[in-house]
Amino acid sequence: MAGVALMTACAAAGSGTGDAPSDVDAPRPVDAAIVVDTPVNLCPSAETCATATMLGTVSGDTGNMKLTAMGHQAAWFRVRVTENNSDIAGVSLRGAAKLTSPGAVDFDVFVYVNTGSDVIECSTTTGTTTTNGTVNQTRAEWGEGTISNGASDSRTMSIEVRPISGACAPDQMWQLEVEGNWN
């Protein structure tokens, strides 16, 4: 019945007559079917891609530097992956994010890199993801091929830690490791 009331109120408000019902701003009942079909974030966080925490910088083509973070709910991070190899032979840039979930809660990790332009990416994922038990890893690679392109391929990697199942608790921590120039 709540669904019928919601549909009737919406139809009246959008009838185009210009005479809106007096209770247009009144709270409307929610149809139970809508709630069931809507994914629920079990571990909400105020962080978004736009407010991501900067973890630091790693080289994407030399060395093997790692950065780490821990948490118990959804999170966003940024890592600057720099091009440091300037040889005539091209070396692609590589960045990886490895997430270890606690036993009771399942999290996934998503990597976003705008490989064509040095701007922040928040919507299109990049890389190849593998899962082994409670470990989820995404590896991304971009930039030069076998010949140097003469331009900087440095990029900012956006990393999303997303809860998949289970209820979050402060004693159920995930561990994130971000690796530049992964092996």
N, CA, C and O atoms as a DFTB+ gen file, in Angstrom:
732 C
 N C O
     1  1       0.812      -1.192       0.000
     2  2       0.000       0.000       0.000
     3  2       0.856       1.256       0.000
     4  3       0.480       2.264      -0.598
     5  1       2.024       1.203       0.678
     6  2       2.904       2.367       0.705
     7  2       3.361       2.728      -0.693
     8  3       3.486       3.908      -1.021
     9  1       3.615       1.711      -1.533
    10  2       4.037       1.964      -2.902
    11  2       2.971       2.690      -3.692
    12  3       3.289       3.557      -4.505
    13  1       1.708       2.351      -3.468
    14  2       0.600       3.010      -4.148
    15  2       0.527       4.469      -3.718
    16  3       0.336       5.348      -4.559
    17  1       0.675       4.741      -2.431
    18  2       0.622       6.117      -1.938
    19  2       1.754       6.932      -2.542
    20  3       1.550       8.090      -2.907
    21  1       2.925       6.359      -2.653
    22  2       4.076       7.048      -3.224
    23  2       3.819       7.359      -4.694
    24  3       4.087       8.473      -5.144
    25  1       3.308       6.401      -5.441
    26  2       3.043       6.613      -6.856
    27  2       1.955       7.659      -7.053
    28  3       2.068       8.482      -7.962
    29  1       0.915       7.658      -6.242
    30  2      -0.165       8.621      -6.351
    31  2       0.343      10.025      -6.064
    32  3       0.012      10.961      -6.791
    33  1       1.143      10.185      -5.016
    34  2       1.681      11.499      -4.671
    35  2       2.594      12.006      -5.769
    36  3       2.554      13.190      -6.103
    37  1       3.428      11.125      -6.346
    38  2       4.326      11.539      -7.422
    39  2       3.541      11.926      -8.662
    40  3       3.879      12.901      -9.334
    41  1       2.500      11.174      -8.967
    42  2       1.686      11.488     -10.138
    43  2       0.997      12.827      -9.957
    44  3       0.920      13.613     -10.901
    45  1       0.495      13.100      -8.760
    46  2      -0.172      14.371      -8.503
    47  2       0.808      15.526      -8.600
    48  3       0.472      16.579      -9.142
    49  1       2.016      15.345      -8.081
    50  2       3.007      16.422      -8.105
    51  2       3.465      16.717      -9.519
    52  3       3.802      17.859      -9.832
    53  1       3.483      15.715     -10.377
    54  2       3.977      15.914     -11.729
    55  2       2.875      15.993     -12.754
    56  3       3.125      15.716     -13.926
    57  1       1.657      16.360     -12.371
    58  2       0.532      16.361     -13.293
    59  2       0.593      17.480     -14.319
    60  3      -0.103      17.429     -15.333
    61  1       1.423      18.496     -14.068
    62  2       1.567      19.578     -15.024
    63  2       0.481      20.621     -14.930
    64  3       0.451      21.531     -15.758
    65  1      -0.417      20.536     -13.959
    66  2      -1.508      21.503     -13.845
    67  2      -1.067      22.769     -13.149
    68  3      -1.761      23.784     -13.219
    69  1       0.072      22.734     -12.477
    70  2       0.519      23.905     -11.747
    71  2      -0.024      23.956     -10.344
    72  3       0.443      24.754      -9.532
    73  1      -0.996      23.127     -10.039
    74  2      -1.567      23.077      -8.695
    75  2      -0.947      21.924      -7.937
    76  3      -1.482      20.815      -7.936
    77  1       0.179      22.179      -7.292
    78  2       0.864      21.128      -6.537
    79  2       0.109      20.853      -5.255
    80  3      -0.426      21.779      -4.646
    81  1       0.052      19.606      -4.833
    82  2      -0.602      19.284      -3.563
    83  2       0.084      20.037      -2.428
    84  3       1.275      20.337      -2.505
    85  1      -0.664      20.336      -1.388
    86  2      -0.135      21.115      -0.271
    87  2       0.926      20.365       0.508
    88  3       1.699      20.990       1.234
    89  1       0.991      19.039       0.384
    90  2       1.960      18.265       1.158
    91  2       3.141      17.805       0.298
    92  3       3.706      16.743       0.560
    93  1       3.531      18.590      -0.733
    94  2       4.614      18.205      -1.625
    95  2       5.904      17.964      -0.860
    96  3       6.635      17.026      -1.177
    97  1       6.201      18.778       0.129
    98  2       7.446      18.634       0.885
    99  2       7.324      17.668       2.053
   100  3       8.300      17.451       2.771
   101  1       6.168      17.092       2.259
   102  2       5.984      16.153       3.369
   103  2       6.728      14.858       3.080
   104  3       6.845      14.458       1.922
   105  1       7.229      14.202       4.110
   106  2       7.916      12.920       3.906
   107  2       6.995      11.920       3.226
   108  3       5.800      11.868       3.515
   109  1       7.547      11.141       2.338
   110  2       6.783      10.143       1.598
   111  2       7.145       8.753       2.114
   112  3       8.290       8.515       2.497
   113  1       6.202       7.854       2.126
   114  2       6.519       6.474       2.505
   115  2       7.446       5.851       1.468
   116  3       7.386       6.199       0.289
   117  1       8.294       4.940       1.901
   118  2       9.232       4.283       1.011
   119  2       8.709       2.895       0.685
   120  3       8.316       2.144       1.578
   121  1       8.706       2.561      -0.585
   122  2       8.274       1.250      -1.029
   123  2       9.330       0.225      -0.629
   124  3      10.510       0.413      -0.923
   125  1       8.931      -0.843       0.029
   126  2       9.860      -1.874       0.502
   127  2      10.652      -2.471      -0.641
   128  3      11.808      -2.846      -0.441
   129  1      10.085      -2.576      -1.825
   130  2      10.796      -3.148      -2.969
   131  2      11.983      -2.285      -3.358
   132  3      13.014      -2.807      -3.782
   133  1      11.853      -0.978      -3.222
   134  2      12.963      -0.082      -3.540
   135  2      14.121      -0.320      -2.580
   136  3      15.272      -0.369      -3.014
   137  1      13.850      -0.467      -1.315
   138  2      14.895      -0.690      -0.314
   139  2      15.621      -1.995      -0.579
   140  3      16.845      -2.048      -0.459
   141  1      14.902      -3.049      -0.935
   142  2      15.508      -4.353      -1.189
   143  2      16.428      -4.292      -2.401
   144  3      17.489      -4.917      -2.393
   145  1      16.047      -3.553      -3.445
   146  2      16.840      -3.482      -4.662
   147  2      18.041      -2.551      -4.551
   148  3      18.922      -2.602      -5.408
   149  1      18.108      -1.712      -3.538
   150  2      19.186      -0.759      -3.383
   151  2      20.340      -1.395      -2.606
   152  3      20.120      -1.900      -1.505
   153  1      21.582      -1.384      -3.150
   154  2      22.703      -1.945      -2.405
   155  2      22.921      -1.161      -1.119
   156  3      22.765       0.060      -1.092
   157  1      23.276      -1.855      -0.077
   158  2      23.484      -1.239       1.223
   159  2      24.977      -1.207       1.514
   160  3      25.648      -2.234       1.418
   161  1      25.498      -0.048       1.865
   162  2      26.891       0.065       2.277
   163  2      26.949      -0.269       3.759
   164  3      26.505       0.514       4.599
   165  1      27.496      -1.432       4.074
   166  2      27.538      -1.899       5.452
   167  2      28.583      -1.167       6.289
   168  3      28.553      -1.238       7.518
   169  1      29.490      -0.478       5.643
   170  2      30.590       0.198       6.339
   171  2      30.732       1.613       5.812
   172  3      31.746       1.934       5.192
   173  1      29.749       2.465       6.039
   174  2      29.801       3.793       5.436
   175  2      30.986       4.616       5.926
   176  3      31.482       4.439       7.039
   177  1      31.415       5.511       5.064
   178  2      32.514       6.413       5.369
   179  2      32.204       7.745       4.703
   180  3      31.512       7.787       3.686
   181  1      32.705       8.816       5.263
   182  2      32.495      10.137       4.678
   183  2      33.442      10.390       3.509
   184  3      33.252      11.351       2.764
   185  1      34.462       9.543       3.335
   186  2      35.433       9.743       2.260
   187  2      34.831       9.438       0.901
   188  3      34.032       8.515       0.742
   189  1      35.234      10.231      -0.062
   190  2      34.868      10.030      -1.463
   191  2      36.144      10.131      -2.278
   192  3      37.208      10.427      -1.734
   193  1      36.051       9.895      -3.543
   194  2      37.229      10.051      -4.397
   195  2      37.750      11.489      -4.328
   196  3      38.959      11.716      -4.325
   197  1      36.845      12.440      -4.274
   198  2      37.246      13.855      -4.220
   199  2      37.963      14.216      -2.925
   200  3      38.750      15.163      -2.902
   201  1      37.704      13.478      -1.845
   202  2      38.324      13.778      -0.545
   203  2      39.320      12.696      -0.126
   204  3      39.617      12.543       1.059
   205  1      39.829      11.953      -1.099
   206  2      40.736      10.835      -0.818
   207  2      41.965      11.273      -0.020
   208  3      42.462      12.388      -0.180
   209  1      42.437      10.383       0.833
   210  2      43.639      10.617       1.641
   211  2      44.873      10.350       0.789
   212  3      44.975       9.296       0.163
   213  1      45.809      11.291       0.759
   214  2      47.058      11.120       0.010
   215  2      48.007      10.261       0.826
   216  3      48.382      10.631       1.938
   217  1      48.403       9.095       0.270
   218  2      49.344       8.207       0.958
   219  2      50.797       8.578       0.692
   220  3      51.652       8.360       1.549
   221  1      51.090       9.133      -0.478
   222  2      52.466       9.494      -0.803
   223  2      52.777       9.248      -2.260
   224  3      51.885       9.230      -3.108
   225  1      54.073       9.056      -2.546
   226  2      54.570       8.898      -3.908
   227  2      55.421       7.645      -4.011
   228  3      56.189       7.326      -3.103
   229  1      55.277       6.934      -5.129
   230  2      56.128       5.785      -5.442
   231  2      56.593       5.924      -6.885
   232  3      55.909       6.534      -7.707
   233  1      57.750       5.362      -7.190
   234  2      58.204       5.319      -8.574
   235  2      57.505       4.165      -9.267
   236  3      57.398       3.071      -8.712
   237  1      57.036       4.407     -10.465
   238  2      56.358       3.360     -11.222
   239  2      57.275       2.576     -12.129
   240  3      56.854       1.584     -12.723
   241  1      58.563       3.012     -12.253
   242  2      59.459       2.319     -13.177
   243  2      60.862       2.055     -12.629
   244  3      61.708       1.527     -13.351
   245  1      61.121       2.405     -11.390
   246  2      62.404       2.078     -10.744
   247  2      62.134       1.658      -9.305
   248  3      61.116       2.028      -8.721
   249  1      63.052       0.884      -8.740
   250  2      62.900       0.482      -7.348
   251  2      61.661      -0.363      -7.133
   252  3      61.127      -0.963      -8.066
   253  1      61.220      -0.401      -5.908
   254  2      60.038      -1.199      -5.548
   255  2      59.467      -0.669      -4.241
   256  3      59.296      -1.425      -3.285
   257  1      59.174       0.616      -4.198
   258  2      58.680       1.253      -2.985
   259  2      57.247       0.834      -2.671
   260  3      56.437       0.600      -3.568
   261  1      56.953       0.744      -1.352
   262  2      55.613       0.364      -0.911
   263  2      55.094       1.359       0.116
   264  3      55.856       1.890       0.924
   265  1      53.814       1.600       0.076
   266  2      53.109       2.424       1.052
   267  2      52.000       1.563       1.659
   268  3      51.471       0.677       0.988
   269  1      51.646       1.814       2.912
   270  2      50.623       0.992       3.558
   271  2      49.588       1.849       4.276
   272  3      49.834       3.005       4.622
   273  1      48.432       1.249       4.484
   274  2      47.348       1.878       5.255
   275  2      46.506       0.763       5.851
   276  3      46.520      -0.369       5.367
   277  1      45.765       1.098       6.915
   278  2      44.854       0.151       7.554
   279  2      43.537       0.863       7.844
   280  3      43.497       2.087       7.971
   281  1      42.474       0.093       7.947
   282  2      41.180       0.670       8.286
   283  2      40.158      -0.420       8.515
   284  3      40.468      -1.609       8.441
   285  1      38.926       0.001       8.795
   286  2      37.872      -0.982       9.039
   287  2      36.573      -0.661       8.292
   288  3      35.561      -1.332       8.491
   289  1      36.601       0.359       7.440
   290  2      35.409       0.715       6.683
   291  2      35.813       1.167       5.294
   292  3      36.995       1.143       4.952
   293  1      34.842       1.579       4.487
   294  2      35.123       2.055       3.137
   295  2      36.127       3.199       3.193
   296  3      36.127       3.985       4.140
   297  1      36.990       3.291       2.167
   298  2      38.020       4.339       2.164
   299  2      38.461       4.648       0.736
   300  3      38.298       3.835      -0.173
   301  1      39.018       5.830       0.564
   302  2      39.627       6.269      -0.696
   303  2      41.021       6.800      -0.405
   304  3      41.241       7.484       0.594
   305  1      41.969       6.475      -1.297
   306  2      43.348       6.947      -1.170
   307  2      43.839       7.430      -2.524
   308  3      43.282       7.092      -3.568
   309  1      44.901       8.232      -2.476
   310  2      45.602       8.661      -3.683
   311  2      47.084       8.363      -3.506
   312  3      47.638       8.516      -2.418
   313  1      47.710       7.938      -4.589
   314  2      49.155       7.710      -4.626
   315  2      49.663       8.288      -5.933
   316  3      49.119       8.007      -7.001
   317  1      50.690       9.082      -5.844
   318  2      51.321       9.627      -7.045
   319  2      52.347       8.608      -7.527
   320  3      53.269       8.257      -6.791
   321  1      52.192       8.135      -8.760
   322  2      53.111       7.174      -9.370
   323  2      53.945       7.954     -10.379
   324  3      53.423       8.460     -11.373
   325  1      55.256       8.045     -10.111
   326  2      56.119       8.892     -10.935
   327  2      56.953       8.091     -11.921
   328  3      57.270       6.921     -11.702
   329  1      57.300       8.767     -13.023
   330  2      58.215       8.202     -14.011
   331  2      59.618       8.692     -13.665
   332  3      59.877       9.895     -13.666
   333  1      60.511       7.769     -13.373
   334  2      61.869       8.135     -12.976
   335  2      62.935       7.605     -13.924
   336  3      64.076       8.065     -13.872
   337  1      62.601       6.661     -14.783
   338  2      63.541       6.095     -15.734
   339  2      63.513       6.961     -16.983
   340  3      62.454       7.157     -17.579
   341  1      64.676       7.485     -17.386
   342  2      64.726       8.350     -18.562
   343  2      65.604       7.761     -19.668
   344  3      66.097       8.493     -20.526
   345  1      65.798       6.451     -19.647
   346  2      66.575       5.788     -20.696
   347  2      65.856       5.886     -22.034
   348  3      64.655       6.150     -22.091
   349  1      66.608       5.670     -23.108
   350  2      66.043       5.700     -24.452
   351  2      65.038       4.559     -24.650
   352  3      64.044       4.695     -25.364
   353  1      65.330       3.436     -23.994
   354  2      64.373       2.318     -24.042
   355  2      63.214       2.659     -23.093
   356  3      63.435       3.067     -21.952
   357  1      62.017       2.492     -23.564
   358  2      60.852       2.821     -22.752
   359  2      60.556       1.757     -21.702
   360  3      60.747       0.562     -21.929
   361  1      60.093       2.216     -20.565
   362  2      59.667       1.329     -19.482
   363  2      58.283       1.799     -19.046
   364  3      58.093       2.972     -18.725
   365  1      57.326       0.889     -19.037
   366  2      55.983       1.280     -18.619
   367  2      55.956       1.524     -17.112
   368  3      56.787       1.003     -16.368
   369  1      54.992       2.320     -16.684
   370  2      54.799       2.570     -15.258
   371  2      53.853       1.518     -14.713
   372  3      52.907       1.104     -15.384
   373  1      54.122       1.088     -13.477
   374  2      53.291       0.051     -12.870
   375  2      52.982       0.425     -11.429
   376  3      53.853       0.861     -10.676
   377  1      51.723       0.242     -11.070
   378  2      51.278       0.460      -9.701
   379  2      50.299      -0.638      -9.318
   380  3      49.449      -1.026     -10.119
   381  1      50.418      -1.138      -8.094
   382  2      49.537      -2.210      -7.630
   383  2      48.973      -1.859      -6.267
   384  3      49.627      -1.196      -5.463
   385  1      47.763      -2.306      -6.017
   386  2      47.124      -2.150      -4.709
   387  2      46.706      -3.543      -4.244
   388  3      45.926      -4.223      -4.911
   389  1      47.233      -3.957      -3.092
   390  2      46.917      -5.273      -2.535
   391  2      46.200      -5.074      -1.212
   392  3      46.708      -4.403      -0.314
   393  1      45.013      -5.661      -1.098
   394  2      44.186      -5.504       0.092
   395  2      43.974      -6.865       0.742
   396  3      43.552      -7.818       0.088
   397  1      44.270      -6.945       2.034
   398  2      44.006      -8.148       2.815
   399  2      42.837      -7.848       3.740
   400  3      42.914      -6.976       4.605
   401  1      41.746      -8.593       3.539
   402  2      40.534      -8.395       4.350
   403  2      40.635      -9.191       5.642
   404  3      41.309     -10.221       5.688
   405  1      39.966      -8.718       6.698
   406  2      39.890      -9.516       7.922
   407  2      39.003     -10.739       7.664
   408  3      38.285     -10.774       6.665
   409  1      39.039     -11.716       8.528
   410  2      38.282     -12.946       8.323
   411  2      36.780     -12.767       8.243
   412  3      36.128     -13.475       7.475
   413  1      36.200     -11.844       9.008
   414  2      34.740     -11.726       9.105
   415  2      34.116     -10.760       8.101
   416  3      32.896     -10.761       7.933
   417  1      34.909      -9.947       7.439
   418  2      34.383      -8.938       6.518
   419  2      35.157      -9.022       5.207
   420  3      36.377      -9.186       5.211
   421  1      34.444      -8.910       4.084
   422  2      35.088      -8.969       2.778
   423  2      35.117      -7.577       2.164
   424  3      34.082      -6.926       2.014
   425  1      36.329      -7.128       1.809
   426  2      36.519      -5.858       1.117
   427  2      37.161      -6.141      -0.232
   428  3      37.870      -7.136      -0.384
   429  1      36.924      -5.284      -1.207
   430  2      37.609      -5.344      -2.493
   431  2      38.353      -4.035      -2.702
   432  3      38.020      -3.015      -2.098
   433  1      39.365      -4.071      -3.564
   434  2      40.136      -2.867      -3.870
   435  2      39.987      -2.563      -5.359
   436  3      40.051      -3.460      -6.199
   437  1      39.790      -1.286      -5.667
   438  2      39.623      -0.832      -7.034
   439  2      40.626       0.279      -7.311
   440  3      40.836       1.156      -6.473
   441  1      41.247       0.244      -8.489
   442  2      42.250       1.228      -8.886
   443  2      41.706       2.018     -10.063
   444  3      41.131       1.455     -10.995
   445  1      41.894       3.331     -10.007
   446  2      41.450       4.241     -11.060
   447  2      42.650       5.080     -11.491
   448  3      43.257       5.767     -10.670
   449  1      42.996       5.023     -12.796
   450  2      44.092       5.823     -13.345
   451  2      43.657       6.322     -14.709
   452  3      43.193       5.539     -15.538
   453  1      43.801       7.608     -14.949
   454  2      43.571       8.141     -16.281
   455  2      44.890       7.969     -17.027
   456  3      45.794       8.792     -16.888
   457  1      45.003       6.909     -17.812
   458  2      46.276       6.575     -18.460
   459  2      46.633       7.532     -19.592
   460  3      47.801       7.618     -19.970
   461  1      45.661       8.249     -20.141
   462  2      45.923       9.141     -21.262
   463  2      46.230      10.575     -20.887
   464  3      46.769      11.324     -21.703
   465  1      45.895      10.975     -19.662
   466  2      46.061      12.364     -19.259
   467  2      46.333      12.423     -17.753
   468  3      45.852      11.577     -17.000
   469  1      47.095      13.409     -17.325
   470  2      47.468      13.518     -15.915
   471  2      46.395      14.270     -15.123
   472  3      46.629      15.366     -14.613
   473  1      45.218      13.656     -15.033
   474  2      44.115      14.183     -14.238
   475  2      43.592      13.062     -13.344
   476  3      43.766      11.881     -13.645
   477  1      42.961      13.441     -12.261
   478  2      42.421      12.471     -11.303
   479  2      41.277      11.700     -11.944
   480  3      40.390      12.295     -12.557
   481  1      41.294      10.384     -11.807
   482  2      40.233       9.515     -12.312
   483  2      39.478       8.923     -11.138
   484  3      40.086       8.446     -10.179
   485  1      38.150       8.953     -11.209
   486  2      37.317       8.433     -10.120
   487  2      36.219       7.488     -10.573
   488  3      35.510       6.933      -9.733
   489  1      36.055       7.288     -11.870
   490  2      34.916       6.495     -12.308
   491  2      35.252       5.243     -13.107
   492  3      34.506       4.266     -13.033
   493  1      36.340       5.233     -13.864
   494  2      36.675       4.076     -14.689
   495  2      37.849       3.325     -14.080
   496  3      38.946       3.868     -13.945
   497  1      37.605       2.065     -13.712
   498  2      38.674       1.272     -13.100
   499  2      39.726       0.897     -14.130
   500  3      39.453       0.830     -15.328
   501  1      40.929       0.657     -13.639
   502  2      42.064       0.296     -14.471
   503  2      42.738      -0.920     -13.867
   504  3      42.737      -1.096     -12.648
   505  1      43.309      -1.753     -14.708
   506  2      44.134      -2.845     -14.215
   507  2      43.445      -4.193     -14.212
   508  3      42.295      -4.344     -14.624
   509  1      44.203      -5.170     -13.727
   510  2      43.762      -6.552     -13.639
   511  2      43.674      -6.935     -12.176
   512  3      44.606      -6.703     -11.407
   513  1      42.547      -7.524     -11.794
   514  2      42.320      -7.893     -10.396
   515  2      42.391      -9.405     -10.232
   516  3      41.850     -10.159     -11.041
   517  1      43.068      -9.832      -9.168
   518  2      43.108     -11.239      -8.792
   519  2      42.708     -11.354      -7.330
   520  3      42.932     -10.443      -6.533
   521  1      42.113     -12.490      -6.994
   522  2      41.718     -12.748      -5.612
   523  2      42.248     -14.108      -5.203
   524  3      42.124     -15.084      -5.944
   525  1      42.842     -14.167      -4.013
   526  2      43.345     -15.417      -3.457
   527  2      42.982     -15.427      -1.977
   528  3      43.676     -14.826      -1.157
   529  1      41.903     -16.106      -1.644
   530  2      41.435     -16.135      -0.260
   531  2      40.968     -14.757       0.176
   532  3      40.051     -14.198      -0.426
   533  1      41.584     -14.199       1.214
   534  2      41.204     -12.875       1.715
   535  2      42.030     -11.756       1.088
   536  3      41.903     -10.599       1.490
   537  1      42.878     -12.085       0.105
   538  2      43.732     -11.091      -0.545
   539  2      43.182     -10.762      -1.930
   540  3      42.977     -11.645      -2.763
   541  1      42.949      -9.467      -2.152
   542  2      42.447      -8.952      -3.420
   543  2      43.490      -7.974      -3.937
   544  3      43.855      -7.032      -3.234
   545  1      43.977      -8.185      -5.164
   546  2      45.033      -7.324      -5.699
   547  2      44.678      -6.835      -7.092
   548  3      44.199      -7.598      -7.931
   549  1      44.922      -5.539      -7.324
   550  2      44.732      -4.951      -8.646
   551  2      46.059      -4.371      -9.101
   552  3      46.686      -3.588      -8.388
   553  1      46.482      -4.763     -10.300
   554  2      47.734      -4.270     -10.896
   555  2      47.415      -3.469     -12.147
   556  3      46.689      -3.933     -13.027
   557  1      47.961      -2.268     -12.218
   558  2      47.746      -1.398     -13.371
   559  2      49.091      -1.084     -14.018
   560  3      50.112      -0.981     -13.338
   561  1      49.074      -0.934     -15.337
   562  2      50.289      -0.630     -16.090
   563  2      49.925       0.319     -17.222
   564  3      48.907       0.124     -17.886
   565  1      50.745       1.347     -17.453
   566  2      50.461       2.335     -18.486
   567  2      51.756       3.019     -18.908
   568  3      52.806       2.823     -18.297
   569  1      51.665       3.809     -19.945
   570  2      52.806       4.620     -20.389
   571  2      53.551       3.990     -21.548
   572  3      52.962       3.357     -22.424
   573  1      54.855       4.178     -21.531
   574  2      55.721       3.801     -22.641
   575  2      55.727       2.311     -22.929
   576  3      55.459       1.474     -22.067
   577  1      56.043       2.022     -24.174
   578  2      56.288       0.647     -24.594
   579  2      57.784       0.405     -24.592
   580  3      58.466       0.734     -23.622
   581  1      58.300      -0.167     -25.669
   582  2      59.733      -0.479     -25.736
   583  2      60.592       0.733     -26.104
   584  3      61.815       0.687     -25.969
   585  1      59.971       1.799     -26.560
   586  2      60.708       3.022     -26.907
   587  2      60.150       4.168     -26.072
   588  3      58.938       4.283     -25.893
   589  1      61.043       5.017     -25.562
   590  2      60.634       6.163     -24.756
   591  2      59.748       7.097     -25.578
   592  3      59.997       7.320     -26.762
   593  1      58.725       7.634     -24.945
   594  2      57.843       8.560     -25.664
   595  2      58.230      10.023     -25.444
   596  3      57.608      10.912     -26.026
   597  1      59.232      10.289     -24.625
   598  2      59.711      11.645     -24.413
   599  2      58.799      12.522     -23.575
   600  3      59.053      13.720     -23.445
   601  1      57.748      11.961     -23.005
   602  2      56.816      12.720     -22.173
   603  2      56.682      12.023     -20.819
   604  3      56.935      10.825     -20.694
   605  1      56.289      12.777     -19.834
   606  2      56.098      12.186     -18.509
   607  2      54.799      11.381     -18.481
   608  3      53.742      11.868     -18.882
   609  1      54.898      10.163     -18.008
   610  2      53.723       9.312     -17.842
   611  2      53.304       9.231     -16.375
   612  3      52.488       8.384     -16.011
   613  1      53.857      10.110     -15.528
   614  2      53.477      10.141     -14.111
   615  2      51.975      10.379     -13.999
   616  3      51.413      11.202     -14.722
   617  1      51.333       9.655     -13.091
   618  2      49.896       9.768     -12.896
   619  2      49.557       9.608     -11.423
   620  3      50.347       9.077     -10.641
   621  1      48.375      10.074     -11.060
   622  2      47.867       9.858      -9.708
   623  2      46.897       8.689      -9.761
   624  3      45.947       8.682     -10.544
   625  1      47.155       7.704      -8.915
   626  2      46.295       6.534      -8.794
   627  2      45.288       6.799      -7.681
   628  3      45.669       7.131      -6.558
   629  1      44.005       6.651      -7.992
   630  2      42.965       6.694      -6.966
   631  2      42.676       5.249      -6.586
   632  3      42.550       4.388      -7.457
   633  1      42.570       4.984      -5.293
   634  2      42.366       3.619      -4.805
   635  2      41.152       3.615      -3.894
   636  3      41.071       4.380      -2.933
   637  1      40.213       2.740      -4.216
   638  2      38.992       2.619      -3.414
   639  2      38.998       1.281      -2.679
   640  3      39.212       0.231      -3.285
   641  1      38.764       1.329      -1.377
   642  2      38.542       0.130      -0.575
   643  2      37.040       0.078      -0.342
   644  3      36.465       0.960       0.294
   645  1      36.412      -0.976      -0.870
   646  2      34.949      -1.062      -0.835
   647  2      34.488      -2.310      -0.079
   648  3      34.942      -3.413      -0.383
   649  1      33.592      -2.152       0.901
   650  2      33.054      -3.315       1.604
   651  2      32.133      -4.108       0.677
   652  3      31.318      -3.537      -0.047
   653  1      32.279      -5.435       0.713
   654  2      31.468      -6.303      -0.142
   655  2      30.457      -7.091       0.683
   656  3      29.294      -7.208       0.300
   657  1      30.898      -7.628       1.808
   658  2      29.973      -8.385       2.656
   659  2      30.477      -8.400       4.092
   660  3      31.673      -8.258       4.346
   661  1      29.555      -8.573       5.018
   662  2      29.891      -8.598       6.444
   663  2      29.694      -7.223       7.053
   664  3      29.597      -6.218       6.348
   665  1      29.638      -7.200       8.369
   666  2      29.464      -5.946       9.093
   667  2      30.814      -5.463       9.614
   668  3      31.573      -6.233      10.203
   669  1      31.102      -4.202       9.396
   670  2      32.384      -3.644       9.814
   671  2      32.431      -3.436      11.319
   672  3      31.419      -3.156      11.962
   673  1      33.623      -3.579      11.858
   674  2      33.868      -3.340      13.279
   675  2      35.308      -2.885      13.428
   676  3      36.176      -3.347      12.686
   677  1      35.582      -1.989      14.372
   678  2      36.945      -1.477      14.547
   679  2      37.989      -2.565      14.805
   680  3      39.174      -2.345      14.557
   681  1      37.577      -3.722      15.293
   682  2      38.551      -4.794      15.539
   683  2      38.711      -5.718      14.326
   684  3      39.442      -6.706      14.401
   685  1      38.042      -5.413      13.213
   686  2      38.157      -6.181      11.967
   687  2      38.820      -5.294      10.908
   688  3      38.143      -4.753      10.033
   689  1      40.142      -5.149      10.993
   690  2      40.893      -4.217      10.147
   691  2      41.352      -4.857       8.834
   692  3      41.815      -5.998       8.814
   693  1      41.218      -4.107       7.748
   694  2      41.846      -4.499       6.494
   695  2      43.226      -3.862       6.419
   696  3      43.508      -2.890       7.119
   697  1      44.087      -4.417       5.564
   698  2      45.433      -3.874       5.361
   699  2      45.644      -3.640       3.872
   700  3      45.416      -4.532       3.054
   701  1      46.080      -2.436       3.527
   702  2      46.331      -2.057       2.139
   703  2      47.820      -1.850       1.939
   704  3      48.485      -1.194       2.741
   705  1      48.338      -2.422       0.849
   706  2      49.733      -2.194       0.460
   707  2      49.731      -1.717      -0.987
   708  3      49.218      -2.401      -1.873
   709  1      50.302      -0.548      -1.219
   710  2      50.410       0.009      -2.563
   711  2      51.869      -0.105      -2.975
   712  3      52.765       0.325      -2.249
   713  1      52.100      -0.685      -4.144
   714  2      53.466      -0.963      -4.594
   715  2      53.714      -0.317      -5.943
   716  3      52.935      -0.500      -6.878
   717  1      54.805       0.442      -6.047
   718  2      55.231       1.012      -7.303
   719  2      56.191       0.047      -7.989
   720  3      56.961      -0.647      -7.325
   721  1      56.145       0.006      -9.321
   722  2      57.023      -0.877     -10.097
   723  2      56.953      -2.310      -9.590
   724  3      57.979      -2.937      -9.327
   725  1      55.736      -2.820      -9.454
   726  2      55.514      -4.158      -8.901
   727  2      56.264      -5.220      -9.679
   728  3      56.483      -5.106     -10.884
   729  1      56.642      -6.234      -8.965
   730  2      57.371      -7.367      -9.569
   731  2      56.418      -8.464      -9.970
   732  3      56.847      -9.493     -10.492
